[in-house]
Amino acid sequence: MTKVQELPMSWIGFDSMRGRLLAGAGSADLRDGLVPPEGFAQVRALAQQPFRGTRCYVRHAIASHFLIHDLVVGTTSSFVAVGAPIPADAFAARMDNLAELEAVLERDGVVRIIVEKNGAELAGAPWVLPLATIGSLMVMSIENISDGAHRFVAGFSGEIDYGGRLKGPGWS
């Protein structure tokens, strides 16, 4: 029997507080973190470890206000088509419950989720990213489709790639 090494879940976050407005109310840094109505912005994260995101979480309270137009890792887009944004609702998660889930995982080594009406709200949605090497810039392009200005907050869970372990079909 082969022993499988399980690695802890790792996270990378995207917050419009560190974003740049591309179009809408003029091009500028989003100093207040609020993406204006009908505004397009790029939200950036810098990989400090080799990281492969596998599941996306967008804060449930703001998900319906945004479209995700692209997510580029280094120079590689994670989208298969140009001009076909994904509603952020597809990745909506109750982030207030994620800390509780992580505590259970730490304590028990496994999280058992019984899917009920609210089960889908906890889990985000699968989205496997290209491998982000150390220093890779990850840029999420978003659009605010609502009538008000909103802060965009999202994250990816995944694994740190210790020694090239995350290679193989579909994991280039």
N, C-alpha and C positions, 0 to 999 in steps of 0.2 A: 504494500500500500504506500503510495506517494504522499508525503506530507505537503500540504499546500500552505504557503505563507500568506496570511491575510494581512494586508496593510491598512492602517487607519485611513478613514475618509479625510480628504483634504478639501479646502475651499478656496475659491477666488471670487472676489466681489466686484460689482460694477455699480457706481453711484454717480449720478449726474452732478454732484458737488465737484467732481473732477472731470467734468465734461466740457465740450466746446460746441457752441451753437453753429450750425452750418447754414441754416436758412430759416427765415421766419421774421423775427423782429430785428434783423441785422446780425452780422457775424461778430461774435464776441465770446469770451469765456463766460461760462454760467456761474458767475460769482456767488449767486444765491442758491444754485443747484436746481432752480426751477426751469423746466423746459416750457417755453411759452406755447399758447394754443397754435396749432398748425406749424410748430417749429420742428426742425430736424436737428438732431444733435449726435455727436459721437461721444461715447462714454468709454474711457480707457482704463485698462488694468495692465500692470507690468508683472510678468512671471518672475518670481524669485527662486523658483525650483522648477525642474522639468515636470510639467503638469498636463494631464489629459482630463478635461472635463467630460463627465458622462451624463449629468442630469442638471437641467436648468430650473431655477426657481426665480419667479418674479413676484414681488410683494403683491399679495391678493388685492389690497386696497387700491392699488394704482394700475393694475394690469389692463383693465378695460380702456384705459386712456392712451395706450401706446401700441404702435406697430414696430416690429423689429425688422429692419431692412437688410441687415447683414451682420455677421460677426466674423471678423478677420483675425486669424491667429498668425502673427508674423506677416507673411505675405500670402497666406492661404485662406480663402473664404470657406466658411463652413456651410454655405448655401449652395444648392445645386442649380439654381436658376436666378437670373438677375431680374429685378423689377417685380418680384412676387413676395411682398412682405408677409410675415407671419404675425398674427395677432398675439400680443404678449399674454392674453388670456389663456393661450394654450399651455403656458408654463406657470400659471397662477398657483401660489402656495401660501398657506398660512404660516408665515415665517415666525410668528410668535410661538409656534409649537415646535420649531426645529431644535431649539435648545433642549427641550424635554426629550425629543427623540434621540439626540446625541448623548444625553445622560444615560438613557436606557441602554443604548448601544455600548457605551463605555462600561457600564455595570454588568450587563448580561452577555455582551459579545454578539448579540443579535437583536433586531427589532422586529417584532411580529405586528403587522398591521392588518386588522380585520377591516376590509373595505366595506364601508357603509356609506351613507349619504355624504358625510364629510371626509371620508377617507381620501378621495382624490385631491382635496384641498391641501393635504399635508405633503404630498409627494412630489410636486413639480412635475416635470415630464422628461423622458430620456432625450438627450441631444449629445451625441458623441462628437467631441471637438478634435481637430488636428492637435498633435502634440505641441505644446508650448515649451520651447527650450528656455533655459535661463536667460533673462533679458528680453524675451519676446514680448512685443507689444500686442495686446489683445484689444481690439476696437469693435465695440458694438454700436451700430448705426440705428438710431431710433427716431420715431416720429410721434409727436403728441397729437392725437386726433380729437382731443376733447376741447371744450370751450374755455377751460381754465389752465393756468400754469401749474405744473406738477413736477415733483422730484421723482426721478426714476431710480429704483433700487432693485438690483437683481444679483444672483450669484450662481455659481456652478459648484457642484460637488464632483469629486473625481479622485484620482490617485496621483501621487507624486511618482515619477518614473525613476526608480532606483536602478541604475545599471542597465537601461535599455530593455527592461522587462515588458513594457507595453508595446512591443512590436509584433507584427503578424498581419494576416489578412484584415483589411479594414482599419488597421492601426498604424498607418505609415507616418 
